[in-house]
Amino acid sequence: MGNYSGRDKKDIFEESLKGKEVPALTLDNKWYHLLGKVGFEDIKPLEKQLNDLLKRQGKINTETREIKKVKRRLMDEIVSLMDEQQGGSDEASSKIEENKRLLKDCNDKLDSYEDEMIDLPRMIDKVNKELLCITMEHCYETMQDNTDDIDELEDWIRNVRIELKKNLIRKQEKEAKNHEIYKYMHDIFGADVVDLFDMRYNPEEKHPRTAEEVAAEKKDNDNYGQ
């Protein structure tokens, strides 16, 4: 996972992000899926702050477009009323003055929005990168914890496999020994005598031999008889 040599992970993440554009995390569904995998709550304030900034940016963009449409309409009306004004129409003059006042309001609003839009992208980028750093830090810590658990589980599995292999060998040895004892008992005492002792354990029934084991025993018997 990397060695930070005592350096703060957040500082390293921030350093690696310098000069890089990072898409807004809260607009990416994959980021929310990632939160479900990692699971942490301390990002909520930053998440809300970023979403509020993005909503504000979206609202300003929408309202800017609408105000510009209003400006065009007001200016078109002024142009269309100029002939009437020159003809001495007081109503036209009044309408033109009203439109000029509204135009000034539009320009003032656009100027304030323009100033705000200078700061908003910088603020969005700052909060978004803070959110990314916290996300990376939590993901790193979660993966580190998982890696520690994986290493521990691998050790456990390795030890269990060793014990399992040992126990399988012991089991096979004891089964083979029982088969051998039972065979000699039959050969020496005969099935009738063995049955008189009411044997509760019959290795042939409890652990039937495979075809390979039977073939191997027949081969041993043949070799012994030669």
mmCIF file of the C-alpha atoms, coordinates in Angstrom:
data_MODEL
# 
_entry.id   MODEL 
# 
loop_
_atom_site.group_PDB 
_atom_site.id 
_atom_site.type_symbol 
_atom_site.label_atom_id 
_atom_site.label_alt_id 
_atom_site.label_comp_id 
_atom_site.label_asym_id 
_atom_site.label_entity_id 
_atom_site.label_seq_id 
_atom_site.pdbx_PDB_ins_code 
_atom_site.Cartn_x 
_atom_site.Cartn_y 
_atom_site.Cartn_z 
_atom_site.occupancy 
_atom_site.B_iso_or_equiv 
_atom_site.pdbx_formal_charge 
_atom_site.auth_seq_id 
_atom_site.auth_comp_id 
_atom_site.auth_asym_id 
_atom_site.auth_atom_id 
_atom_site.pdbx_PDB_model_num 
ATOM 1   C CA . MET A 1 1   ? 0.000   0.000   0.000   1.00 0.00 ? 1   MET A CA 1 
ATOM 2   C CA . GLY A 1 2   ? 2.999   2.297   0.185   1.00 0.00 ? 2   GLY A CA 1 
ATOM 3   C CA . ASN A 1 3   ? 5.156   3.743   2.920   1.00 0.00 ? 3   ASN A CA 1 
ATOM 4   C CA . TYR A 1 4   ? 4.547   7.336   3.896   1.00 0.00 ? 4   TYR A CA 1 
ATOM 5   C CA . SER A 1 5   ? 7.492   7.535   6.315   1.00 0.00 ? 5   SER A CA 1 
ATOM 6   C CA . GLY A 1 6   ? 5.509   9.481   8.871   1.00 0.00 ? 6   GLY A CA 1 
ATOM 7   C CA . ARG A 1 7   ? 4.177   12.044  6.395   1.00 0.00 ? 7   ARG A CA 1 
ATOM 8   C CA . ASP A 1 8   ? 0.497   12.902  6.614   1.00 0.00 ? 8   ASP A CA 1 
ATOM 9   C CA . LYS A 1 9   ? -1.418  11.025  3.912   1.00 0.00 ? 9   LYS A CA 1 
ATOM 10  C CA . LYS A 1 10  ? -3.682  13.987  3.251   1.00 0.00 ? 10  LYS A CA 1 
ATOM 11  C CA . ASP A 1 11  ? -0.677  16.225  2.548   1.00 0.00 ? 11  ASP A CA 1 
ATOM 12  C CA . ILE A 1 12  ? 0.655   13.689  0.062   1.00 0.00 ? 12  ILE A CA 1 
ATOM 13  C CA . PHE A 1 13  ? -2.715  13.350  -1.654  1.00 0.00 ? 13  PHE A CA 1 
ATOM 14  C CA . GLU A 1 14  ? -3.066  17.147  -1.912  1.00 0.00 ? 14  GLU A CA 1 
ATOM 15  C CA . GLU A 1 15  ? 0.470   17.449  -3.269  1.00 0.00 ? 15  GLU A CA 1 
ATOM 16  C CA . SER A 1 16  ? -0.238  14.838  -5.948  1.00 0.00 ? 16  SER A CA 1 
ATOM 17  C CA . LEU A 1 17  ? -3.381  16.739  -7.039  1.00 0.00 ? 17  LEU A CA 1 
ATOM 18  C CA . LYS A 1 18  ? -1.672  20.074  -7.676  1.00 0.00 ? 18  LYS A CA 1 
ATOM 19  C CA . GLY A 1 19  ? -2.352  21.336  -11.180 1.00 0.00 ? 19  GLY A CA 1 
ATOM 20  C CA . LYS A 1 20  ? -4.838  18.542  -11.895 1.00 0.00 ? 20  LYS A CA 1 
ATOM 21  C CA . GLU A 1 21  ? -8.519  18.990  -12.696 1.00 0.00 ? 21  GLU A CA 1 
ATOM 22  C CA . VAL A 1 22  ? -10.754 16.659  -10.726 1.00 0.00 ? 22  VAL A CA 1 
ATOM 23  C CA . PRO A 1 23  ? -14.409 16.200  -11.807 1.00 0.00 ? 23  PRO A CA 1 
ATOM 24  C CA . ALA A 1 24  ? -16.941 16.948  -9.067  1.00 0.00 ? 24  ALA A CA 1 
ATOM 25  C CA . LEU A 1 25  ? -17.217 13.761  -7.023  1.00 0.00 ? 25  LEU A CA 1 
ATOM 26  C CA . THR A 1 26  ? -20.834 14.286  -5.957  1.00 0.00 ? 26  THR A CA 1 
ATOM 27  C CA . LEU A 1 27  ? -21.879 14.254  -9.630  1.00 0.00 ? 27  LEU A CA 1 
ATOM 28  C CA . ASP A 1 28  ? -20.392 10.774  -10.105 1.00 0.00 ? 28  ASP A CA 1 
ATOM 29  C CA . ASN A 1 29  ? -22.602 7.810   -9.146  1.00 0.00 ? 29  ASN A CA 1 
ATOM 30  C CA . LYS A 1 30  ? -19.497 5.610   -8.887  1.00 0.00 ? 30  LYS A CA 1 
ATOM 31  C CA . TRP A 1 31  ? -18.279 7.780   -6.020  1.00 0.00 ? 31  TRP A CA 1 
ATOM 32  C CA . TYR A 1 32  ? -21.483 7.048   -4.102  1.00 0.00 ? 32  TYR A CA 1 
ATOM 33  C CA . HIS A 1 33  ? -21.024 3.332   -4.790  1.00 0.00 ? 33  HIS A CA 1 
ATOM 34  C CA . LEU A 1 34  ? -17.492 3.679   -3.418  1.00 0.00 ? 34  LEU A CA 1 
ATOM 35  C CA . LEU A 1 35  ? -18.889 5.262   -0.236  1.00 0.00 ? 35  LEU A CA 1 
ATOM 36  C CA . GLY A 1 36  ? -21.052 2.175   0.197   1.00 0.00 ? 36  GLY A CA 1 
ATOM 37  C CA . LYS A 1 37  ? -17.953 -0.023  0.004   1.00 0.00 ? 37  LYS A CA 1 
ATOM 38  C CA . VAL A 1 38  ? -15.943 2.064   2.447   1.00 0.00 ? 38  VAL A CA 1 
ATOM 39  C CA . GLY A 1 39  ? -18.641 3.493   4.682   1.00 0.00 ? 39  GLY A CA 1 
ATOM 40  C CA . PHE A 1 40  ? -17.846 6.713   6.530   1.00 0.00 ? 40  PHE A CA 1 
ATOM 41  C CA . GLU A 1 41  ? -19.906 9.657   7.728   1.00 0.00 ? 41  GLU A CA 1 
ATOM 42  C CA . ASP A 1 42  ? -17.392 12.467  8.249   1.00 0.00 ? 42  ASP A CA 1 
ATOM 43  C CA . ILE A 1 43  ? -17.575 13.462  4.576   1.00 0.00 ? 43  ILE A CA 1 
ATOM 44  C CA . LYS A 1 44  ? -21.206 14.602  4.894   1.00 0.00 ? 44  LYS A CA 1 
ATOM 45  C CA . PRO A 1 45  ? -20.424 18.292  5.633   1.00 0.00 ? 45  PRO A CA 1 
ATOM 46  C CA . LEU A 1 46  ? -18.015 18.525  2.692   1.00 0.00 ? 46  LEU A CA 1 
ATOM 47  C CA . GLU A 1 47  ? -20.448 16.644  0.470   1.00 0.00 ? 47  GLU A CA 1 
ATOM 48  C CA . LYS A 1 48  ? -23.199 19.142  1.321   1.00 0.00 ? 48  LYS A CA 1 
ATOM 49  C CA . GLN A 1 49  ? -20.858 22.105  0.872   1.00 0.00 ? 49  GLN A CA 1 
ATOM 50  C CA . LEU A 1 50  ? -19.812 20.896  -2.571  1.00 0.00 ? 50  LEU A CA 1 
ATOM 51  C CA . ASN A 1 51  ? -23.397 20.202  -3.629  1.00 0.00 ? 51  ASN A CA 1 
ATOM 52  C CA . ASP A 1 52  ? -24.472 23.660  -2.438  1.00 0.00 ? 52  ASP A CA 1 
ATOM 53  C CA . LEU A 1 53  ? -21.682 25.295  -4.437  1.00 0.00 ? 53  LEU A CA 1 
ATOM 54  C CA . LEU A 1 54  ? -22.579 23.272  -7.538  1.00 0.00 ? 54  LEU A CA 1 
ATOM 55  C CA . LYS A 1 55  ? -26.246 24.188  -7.159  1.00 0.00 ? 55  LYS A CA 1 
ATOM 56  C CA . ARG A 1 56  ? -25.319 27.834  -6.791  1.00 0.00 ? 56  ARG A CA 1 
ATOM 57  C CA . GLN A 1 57  ? -23.161 27.633  -9.905  1.00 0.00 ? 57  GLN A CA 1 
ATOM 58  C CA . GLY A 1 58  ? -25.975 25.972  -11.826 1.00 0.00 ? 58  GLY A CA 1 
ATOM 59  C CA . LYS A 1 59  ? -28.495 28.556  -10.626 1.00 0.00 ? 59  LYS A CA 1 
ATOM 60  C CA . ILE A 1 60  ? -26.235 31.465  -11.637 1.00 0.00 ? 60  ILE A CA 1 
ATOM 61  C CA . ASN A 1 61  ? -25.645 29.963  -15.090 1.00 0.00 ? 61  ASN A CA 1 
ATOM 62  C CA . THR A 1 62  ? -29.373 29.471  -15.611 1.00 0.00 ? 62  THR A CA 1 
ATOM 63  C CA . GLU A 1 63  ? -30.294 32.934  -14.358 1.00 0.00 ? 63  GLU A CA 1 
ATOM 64  C CA . THR A 1 64  ? -27.510 34.535  -16.406 1.00 0.00 ? 64  THR A CA 1 
ATOM 65  C CA . ARG A 1 65  ? -28.961 33.030  -19.570 1.00 0.00 ? 65  ARG A CA 1 
ATOM 66  C CA . GLU A 1 66  ? -32.446 34.222  -18.622 1.00 0.00 ? 66  GLU A CA 1 
ATOM 67  C CA . ILE A 1 67  ? -31.247 37.750  -17.798 1.00 0.00 ? 67  ILE A CA 1 
ATOM 68  C CA . LYS A 1 68  ? -29.453 37.999  -21.134 1.00 0.00 ? 68  LYS A CA 1 
ATOM 69  C CA . LYS A 1 69  ? -32.680 37.017  -22.874 1.00 0.00 ? 69  LYS A CA 1 
ATOM 70  C CA . VAL A 1 70  ? -34.507 39.764  -20.951 1.00 0.00 ? 70  VAL A CA 1 
ATOM 71  C CA . LYS A 1 71  ? -31.792 42.246  -21.898 1.00 0.00 ? 71  LYS A CA 1 
ATOM 72  C CA . ARG A 1 72  ? -32.197 41.456  -25.595 1.00 0.00 ? 72  ARG A CA 1 
ATOM 73  C CA . ARG A 1 73  ? -35.962 41.868  -25.343 1.00 0.00 ? 73  ARG A CA 1 
ATOM 74  C CA . LEU A 1 74  ? -35.646 45.197  -23.518 1.00 0.00 ? 74  LEU A CA 1 
ATOM 75  C CA . MET A 1 75  ? -33.139 46.524  -26.038 1.00 0.00 ? 75  MET A CA 1 
ATOM 76  C CA . ASP A 1 76  ? -35.311 45.410  -28.954 1.00 0.00 ? 76  ASP A CA 1 
ATOM 77  C CA . GLU A 1 77  ? -38.257 47.235  -27.395 1.00 0.00 ? 77  GLU A CA 1 
ATOM 78  C CA . ILE A 1 78  ? -36.162 50.404  -26.952 1.00 0.00 ? 78  ILE A CA 1 
ATOM 79  C CA . VAL A 1 79  ? -35.129 50.320  -30.609 1.00 0.00 ? 79  VAL A CA 1 
ATOM 80  C CA . SER A 1 80  ? -38.714 49.773  -31.735 1.00 0.00 ? 80  SER A CA 1 
ATOM 81  C CA . LEU A 1 81  ? -39.971 52.664  -29.568 1.00 0.00 ? 81  LEU A CA 1 
ATOM 82  C CA . MET A 1 82  ? -37.361 55.221  -30.676 1.00 0.00 ? 82  MET A CA 1 
ATOM 83  C CA . ASP A 1 83  ? -39.353 56.332  -33.712 1.00 0.00 ? 83  ASP A CA 1 
ATOM 84  C CA . GLU A 1 84  ? -42.435 56.911  -31.556 1.00 0.00 ? 84  GLU A CA 1 
ATOM 85  C CA . GLN A 1 85  ? -40.323 58.811  -29.021 1.00 0.00 ? 85  GLN A CA 1 
ATOM 86  C CA . GLN A 1 86  ? -38.928 61.062  -31.739 1.00 0.00 ? 86  GLN A CA 1 
ATOM 87  C CA . GLY A 1 87  ? -42.486 61.652  -32.856 1.00 0.00 ? 87  GLY A CA 1 
ATOM 88  C CA . GLY A 1 88  ? -43.228 63.094  -29.430 1.00 0.00 ? 88  GLY A CA 1 
ATOM 89  C CA . SER A 1 89  ? -44.932 60.120  -27.791 1.00 0.00 ? 89  SER A CA 1 
ATOM 90  C CA . ASP A 1 90  ? -44.748 60.510  -24.027 1.00 0.00 ? 90  ASP A CA 1 
ATOM 91  C CA . GLU A 1 91  ? -45.831 56.896  -23.569 1.00 0.00 ? 91  GLU A CA 1 
ATOM 92  C CA . ALA A 1 92  ? -42.929 55.706  -25.724 1.00 0.00 ? 92  ALA A CA 1 
ATOM 93  C CA . SER A 1 93  ? -40.485 57.895  -23.796 1.00 0.00 ? 93  SER A CA 1 
ATOM 94  C CA . SER A 1 94  ? -41.790 56.544  -20.489 1.00 0.00 ? 94  SER A CA 1 
ATOM 95  C CA . LYS A 1 95  ? -41.513 52.965  -21.717 1.00 0.00 ? 95  LYS A CA 1 
ATOM 96  C CA . ILE A 1 96  ? -37.965 53.554  -22.943 1.00 0.00 ? 96  ILE A CA 1 
ATOM 97  C CA . GLU A 1 97  ? -36.932 55.019  -19.579 1.00 0.00 ? 97  GLU A CA 1 
ATOM 98  C CA . GLU A 1 98  ? -38.481 52.056  -17.779 1.00 0.00 ? 98  GLU A CA 1 
ATOM 99  C CA . ASN A 1 99  ? -36.635 49.636  -20.040 1.00 0.00 ? 99  ASN A CA 1 
ATOM 100 C CA . LYS A 1 100 ? -33.373 51.497  -19.441 1.00 0.00 ? 100 LYS A CA 1 
ATOM 101 C CA . ARG A 1 101 ? -33.921 51.158  -15.689 1.00 0.00 ? 101 ARG A CA 1 
ATOM 102 C CA . LEU A 1 102 ? -34.589 47.446  -16.088 1.00 0.00 ? 102 LEU A CA 1 
ATOM 103 C CA . LEU A 1 103 ? -31.514 47.136  -18.286 1.00 0.00 ? 103 LEU A CA 1 
ATOM 104 C CA . LYS A 1 104 ? -29.415 48.711  -15.554 1.00 0.00 ? 104 LYS A CA 1 
ATOM 105 C CA . ASP A 1 105 ? -30.856 46.229  -13.036 1.00 0.00 ? 105 ASP A CA 1 
ATOM 106 C CA . CYS A 1 106 ? -29.973 43.394  -15.423 1.00 0.00 ? 106 CYS A CA 1 
ATOM 107 C CA . ASN A 1 107 ? -26.432 44.659  -15.868 1.00 0.00 ? 107 ASN A CA 1 
ATOM 108 C CA . ASP A 1 108 ? -25.955 45.094  -12.127 1.00 0.00 ? 108 ASP A CA 1 
ATOM 109 C CA . LYS A 1 109 ? -27.188 41.554  -11.567 1.00 0.00 ? 109 LYS A CA 1 
ATOM 110 C CA . LEU A 1 110 ? -24.927 40.187  -14.293 1.00 0.00 ? 110 LEU A CA 1 
ATOM 111 C CA . ASP A 1 111 ? -21.948 42.058  -12.825 1.00 0.00 ? 111 ASP A CA 1 
ATOM 112 C CA . SER A 1 112 ? -22.568 40.535  -9.392  1.00 0.00 ? 112 SER A CA 1 
ATOM 113 C CA . TYR A 1 113 ? -22.967 37.099  -10.939 1.00 0.00 ? 113 TYR A CA 1 
ATOM 114 C CA . GLU A 1 114 ? -19.756 37.607  -12.929 1.00 0.00 ? 114 GLU A CA 1 
ATOM 115 C CA . ASP A 1 115 ? -17.830 38.407  -9.744  1.00 0.00 ? 115 ASP A CA 1 
ATOM 116 C CA . GLU A 1 116 ? -19.324 35.378  -8.005  1.00 0.00 ? 116 GLU A CA 1 
ATOM 117 C CA . MET A 1 117 ? -18.527 33.101  -10.955 1.00 0.00 ? 117 MET A CA 1 
ATOM 118 C CA . ILE A 1 118 ? -14.874 34.088  -10.657 1.00 0.00 ? 118 ILE A CA 1 
ATOM 119 C CA . ASP A 1 119 ? -14.727 32.669  -7.125  1.00 0.00 ? 119 ASP A CA 1 
ATOM 120 C CA . LEU A 1 120 ? -17.122 29.735  -7.468  1.00 0.00 ? 120 LEU A CA 1 
ATOM 121 C CA . PRO A 1 121 ? -14.953 27.444  -9.657  1.00 0.00 ? 121 PRO A CA 1 
ATOM 122 C CA . ARG A 1 122 ? -12.004 27.974  -7.305  1.00 0.00 ? 122 ARG A CA 1 
ATOM 123 C CA . MET A 1 123 ? -14.162 27.210  -4.254  1.00 0.00 ? 123 MET A CA 1 
ATOM 124 C CA . ILE A 1 124 ? -15.675 24.152  -5.938  1.00 0.00 ? 124 ILE A CA 1 
ATOM 125 C CA . ASP A 1 125 ? -12.231 22.836  -6.868  1.00 0.00 ? 125 ASP A CA 1 
ATOM 126 C CA . LYS A 1 126 ? -10.918 23.397  -3.328  1.00 0.00 ? 126 LYS A CA 1 
ATOM 127 C CA . VAL A 1 127 ? -13.826 21.609  -1.621  1.00 0.00 ? 127 VAL A CA 1 
ATOM 128 C CA . ASN A 1 128 ? -13.858 18.844  -4.242  1.00 0.00 ? 128 ASN A CA 1 
ATOM 129 C CA . LYS A 1 129 ? -10.154 18.119  -3.721  1.00 0.00 ? 129 LYS A CA 1 
ATOM 130 C CA . GLU A 1 130 ? -10.624 18.117  0.057   1.00 0.00 ? 130 GLU A CA 1 
ATOM 131 C CA . LEU A 1 131 ? -13.413 15.594  -0.440  1.00 0.00 ? 131 LEU A CA 1 
ATOM 132 C CA . LEU A 1 132 ? -11.197 13.526  -2.715  1.00 0.00 ? 132 LEU A CA 1 
ATOM 133 C CA . CYS A 1 133 ? -8.360  13.538  -0.164  1.00 0.00 ? 133 CYS A CA 1 
ATOM 134 C CA . ILE A 1 134 ? -10.654 12.369  2.631   1.00 0.00 ? 134 ILE A CA 1 
ATOM 135 C CA . THR A 1 135 ? -12.110 9.709   0.330   1.00 0.00 ? 135 THR A CA 1 
ATOM 136 C CA . MET A 1 136 ? -8.625  8.488   -0.609  1.00 0.00 ? 136 MET A CA 1 
ATOM 137 C CA . GLU A 1 137 ? -7.536  8.458   3.027   1.00 0.00 ? 137 GLU A CA 1 
ATOM 138 C CA . HIS A 1 138 ? -10.529 6.380   4.101   1.00 0.00 ? 138 HIS A CA 1 
ATOM 139 C CA . CYS A 1 139 ? -10.123 4.014   1.161   1.00 0.00 ? 139 CYS A CA 1 
ATOM 140 C CA . TYR A 1 140 ? -6.435  3.592   1.989   1.00 0.00 ? 140 TYR A CA 1 
ATOM 141 C CA . GLU A 1 141 ? -7.167  2.877   5.667   1.00 0.00 ? 141 GLU A CA 1 
ATOM 142 C CA . THR A 1 142 ? -9.963  0.441   4.781   1.00 0.00 ? 142 THR A CA 1 
ATOM 143 C CA . MET A 1 143 ? -7.713  -1.403  2.324   1.00 0.00 ? 143 MET A CA 1 
ATOM 144 C CA . GLN A 1 144 ? -4.908  -1.493  4.901   1.00 0.00 ? 144 GLN A CA 1 
ATOM 145 C CA . ASP A 1 145 ? -7.279  -3.001  7.482   1.00 0.00 ? 145 ASP A CA 1 
ATOM 146 C CA . ASN A 1 146 ? -8.513  -5.510  4.912   1.00 0.00 ? 146 ASN A CA 1 
ATOM 147 C CA . THR A 1 147 ? -4.939  -6.395  3.973   1.00 0.00 ? 147 THR A CA 1 
ATOM 148 C CA . ASP A 1 148 ? -4.082  -7.043  7.631   1.00 0.00 ? 148 ASP A CA 1 
ATOM 149 C CA . ASP A 1 149 ? -7.138  -9.293  7.924   1.00 0.00 ? 149 ASP A CA 1 
ATOM 150 C CA . ILE A 1 150 ? -6.240  -11.062 4.666   1.00 0.00 ? 150 ILE A CA 1 
ATOM 151 C CA . ASP A 1 151 ? -2.705  -11.751 5.908   1.00 0.00 ? 151 ASP A CA 1 
ATOM 152 C CA . GLU A 1 152 ? -4.084  -13.112 9.179   1.00 0.00 ? 152 GLU A CA 1 
ATOM 153 C CA . LEU A 1 153 ? -6.599  -15.283 7.332   1.00 0.00 ? 153 LEU A CA 1 
ATOM 154 C CA . GLU A 1 154 ? -3.905  -16.558 4.969   1.00 0.00 ? 154 GLU A CA 1 
ATOM 155 C CA . ASP A 1 155 ? -1.810  -17.627 7.962   1.00 0.00 ? 155 ASP A CA 1 
ATOM 156 C CA . TRP A 1 156 ? -4.839  -19.367 9.474   1.00 0.00 ? 156 TRP A CA 1 
ATOM 157 C CA . ILE A 1 157 ? -5.644  -21.122 6.186   1.00 0.00 ? 157 ILE A CA 1 
ATOM 158 C CA . ARG A 1 158 ? -2.008  -22.180 5.753   1.00 0.00 ? 158 ARG A CA 1 
ATOM 159 C CA . ASN A 1 159 ? -1.904  -23.649 9.265   1.00 0.00 ? 159 ASN A CA 1 
ATOM 160 C CA . VAL A 1 160 ? -5.247  -25.386 8.789   1.00 0.00 ? 160 VAL A CA 1 
ATOM 161 C CA . ARG A 1 161 ? -4.055  -26.897 5.517   1.00 0.00 ? 161 ARG A CA 1 
ATOM 162 C CA . ILE A 1 162 ? -0.945  -28.236 7.244   1.00 0.00 ? 162 ILE A CA 1 
ATOM 163 C CA . GLU A 1 163 ? -3.024  -29.718 10.069  1.00 0.00 ? 163 GLU A CA 1 
ATOM 164 C CA . LEU A 1 164 ? -5.531  -31.090 7.566   1.00 0.00 ? 164 LEU A CA 1 
ATOM 165 C CA . LYS A 1 165 ? -2.774  -32.769 5.584   1.00 0.00 ? 165 LYS A CA 1 
ATOM 166 C CA . LYS A 1 166 ? -1.297  -34.257 8.774   1.00 0.00 ? 166 LYS A CA 1 
ATOM 167 C CA . ASN A 1 167 ? -4.681  -35.525 9.918   1.00 0.00 ? 167 ASN A CA 1 
ATOM 168 C CA . LEU A 1 168 ? -5.451  -36.998 6.500   1.00 0.00 ? 168 LEU A CA 1 
ATOM 169 C CA . ILE A 1 169 ? -2.170  -38.926 6.625   1.00 0.00 ? 169 ILE A CA 1 
ATOM 170 C CA . ARG A 1 170 ? -2.900  -40.095 10.192  1.00 0.00 ? 170 ARG A CA 1 
ATOM 171 C CA . LYS A 1 171 ? -6.394  -41.158 9.144   1.00 0.00 ? 171 LYS A CA 1 
ATOM 172 C CA . GLN A 1 172 ? -5.091  -43.092 6.155   1.00 0.00 ? 172 GLN A CA 1 
ATOM 173 C CA . GLU A 1 173 ? -2.417  -44.761 8.288   1.00 0.00 ? 173 GLU A CA 1 
ATOM 174 C CA . LYS A 1 174 ? -4.940  -45.839 10.931  1.00 0.00 ? 174 LYS A CA 1 
ATOM 175 C CA . GLU A 1 175 ? -7.388  -47.096 8.304   1.00 0.00 ? 175 GLU A CA 1 
ATOM 176 C CA . ALA A 1 176 ? -4.615  -49.078 6.648   1.00 0.00 ? 176 ALA A CA 1 
ATOM 177 C CA . LYS A 1 177 ? -3.591  -50.486 10.022  1.00 0.00 ? 177 LYS A CA 1 
ATOM 178 C CA . ASN A 1 178 ? -7.177  -51.539 10.806  1.00 0.00 ? 178 ASN A CA 1 
ATOM 179 C CA . HIS A 1 179 ? -7.475  -53.204 7.416   1.00 0.00 ? 179 HIS A CA 1 
ATOM 180 C CA . GLU A 1 180 ? -4.224  -55.044 8.034   1.00 0.00 ? 180 GLU A CA 1 
ATOM 181 C CA . ILE A 1 181 ? -5.218  -56.181 11.545  1.00 0.00 ? 181 ILE A CA 1 
ATOM 182 C CA . TYR A 1 182 ? -8.652  -57.297 10.366  1.00 0.00 ? 182 TYR A CA 1 
ATOM 183 C CA . LYS A 1 183 ? -7.139  -59.218 7.464   1.00 0.00 ? 183 LYS A CA 1 
ATOM 184 C CA . TYR A 1 184 ? -4.683  -61.080 9.705   1.00 0.00 ? 184 TYR A CA 1 
ATOM 185 C CA . MET A 1 185 ? -7.473  -61.867 12.175  1.00 0.00 ? 185 MET A CA 1 
ATOM 186 C CA . HIS A 1 186 ? -9.508  -63.445 9.387   1.00 0.00 ? 186 HIS A CA 1 
ATOM 187 C CA . ASP A 1 187 ? -6.511  -65.331 8.042   1.00 0.00 ? 187 ASP A CA 1 
ATOM 188 C CA . ILE A 1 188 ? -5.430  -66.639 11.455  1.00 0.00 ? 188 ILE A CA 1 
ATOM 189 C CA . PHE A 1 189 ? -8.708  -67.168 13.310  1.00 0.00 ? 189 PHE A CA 1 
ATOM 190 C CA . GLY A 1 190 ? -11.180 -67.463 10.480  1.00 0.00 ? 190 GLY A CA 1 
ATOM 191 C CA . ALA A 1 191 ? -14.414 -65.547 9.932   1.00 0.00 ? 191 ALA A CA 1 
ATOM 192 C CA . ASP A 1 192 ? -16.400 -67.791 12.302  1.00 0.00 ? 192 ASP A CA 1 
ATOM 193 C CA . VAL A 1 193 ? -14.128 -67.134 15.263  1.00 0.00 ? 193 VAL A CA 1 
ATOM 194 C CA . VAL A 1 194 ? -14.021 -63.408 14.553  1.00 0.00 ? 194 VAL A CA 1 
ATOM 195 C CA . ASP A 1 195 ? -17.829 -63.358 14.387  1.00 0.00 ? 195 ASP A CA 1 
ATOM 196 C CA . LEU A 1 196 ? -18.007 -65.039 17.831  1.00 0.00 ? 196 LEU A CA 1 
ATOM 197 C CA . PHE A 1 197 ? -16.436 -61.935 19.374  1.00 0.00 ? 197 PHE A CA 1 
ATOM 198 C CA . ASP A 1 198 ? -19.224 -59.803 17.882  1.00 0.00 ? 198 ASP A CA 1 
ATOM 199 C CA . MET A 1 199 ? -16.854 -57.287 16.396  1.00 0.00 ? 199 MET A CA 1 
ATOM 200 C CA . ARG A 1 200 ? -18.443 -53.841 16.529  1.00 0.00 ? 200 ARG A CA 1 
ATOM 201 C CA . TYR A 1 201 ? -15.940 -52.402 14.128  1.00 0.00 ? 201 TYR A CA 1 
ATOM 202 C CA . ASN A 1 202 ? -15.616 -53.752 10.622  1.00 0.00 ? 202 ASN A CA 1 
ATOM 203 C CA . PRO A 1 203 ? -13.143 -51.674 8.642   1.00 0.00 ? 203 PRO A CA 1 
ATOM 204 C CA . GLU A 1 204 ? -14.452 -53.138 5.428   1.00 0.00 ? 204 GLU A CA 1 
ATOM 205 C CA . GLU A 1 205 ? -17.892 -51.675 6.168   1.00 0.00 ? 205 GLU A CA 1 
ATOM 206 C CA . LYS A 1 206 ? -16.881 -48.457 7.920   1.00 0.00 ? 206 LYS A CA 1 
ATOM 207 C CA . HIS A 1 207 ? -14.102 -47.571 5.497   1.00 0.00 ? 207 HIS A CA 1 
ATOM 208 C CA . PRO A 1 208 ? -14.541 -49.628 2.298   1.00 0.00 ? 208 PRO A CA 1 
ATOM 209 C CA . ARG A 1 209 ? -11.420 -49.880 0.263   1.00 0.00 ? 209 ARG A CA 1 
ATOM 210 C CA . THR A 1 210 ? -11.084 -48.440 -3.208  1.00 0.00 ? 210 THR A CA 1 
ATOM 211 C CA . ALA A 1 211 ? -10.508 -50.550 -6.281  1.00 0.00 ? 211 ALA A CA 1 
ATOM 212 C CA . GLU A 1 212 ? -6.892  -49.362 -6.313  1.00 0.00 ? 212 GLU A CA 1 
ATOM 213 C CA . GLU A 1 213 ? -6.358  -50.524 -2.722  1.00 0.00 ? 213 GLU A CA 1 
ATOM 214 C CA . VAL A 1 214 ? -7.885  -53.962 -3.463  1.00 0.00 ? 214 VAL A CA 1 
ATOM 215 C CA . ALA A 1 215 ? -5.673  -54.338 -6.552  1.00 0.00 ? 215 ALA A CA 1 
ATOM 216 C CA . ALA A 1 216 ? -2.605  -53.340 -4.550  1.00 0.00 ? 216 ALA A CA 1 
ATOM 217 C CA . GLU A 1 217 ? -3.442  -55.928 -1.842  1.00 0.00 ? 217 GLU A CA 1 
ATOM 218 C CA . LYS A 1 218 ? -3.922  -58.672 -4.466  1.00 0.00 ? 218 LYS A CA 1 
ATOM 219 C CA . LYS A 1 219 ? -0.576  -57.817 -5.975  1.00 0.00 ? 219 LYS A CA 1 
ATOM 220 C CA . ASP A 1 220 ? 1.081   -58.016 -2.519  1.00 0.00 ? 220 ASP A CA 1 
ATOM 221 C CA . ASN A 1 221 ? -0.544  -61.421 -1.924  1.00 0.00 ? 221 ASN A CA 1 
ATOM 222 C CA . ASP A 1 222 ? 0.588   -62.730 -5.278  1.00 0.00 ? 222 ASP A CA 1 
ATOM 223 C CA . ASN A 1 223 ? 4.124   -61.575 -4.628  1.00 0.00 ? 223 ASN A CA 1 
ATOM 224 C CA . TYR A 1 224 ? 4.028   -63.154 -1.180  1.00 0.00 ? 224 TYR A CA 1 
ATOM 225 C CA . GLY A 1 225 ? 2.905   -66.502 -2.605  1.00 0.00 ? 225 GLY A CA 1 
ATOM 226 C CA . GLN A 1 226 ? 5.718   -66.646 -5.112  1.00 0.00 ? 226 GLN A CA 1 
# 
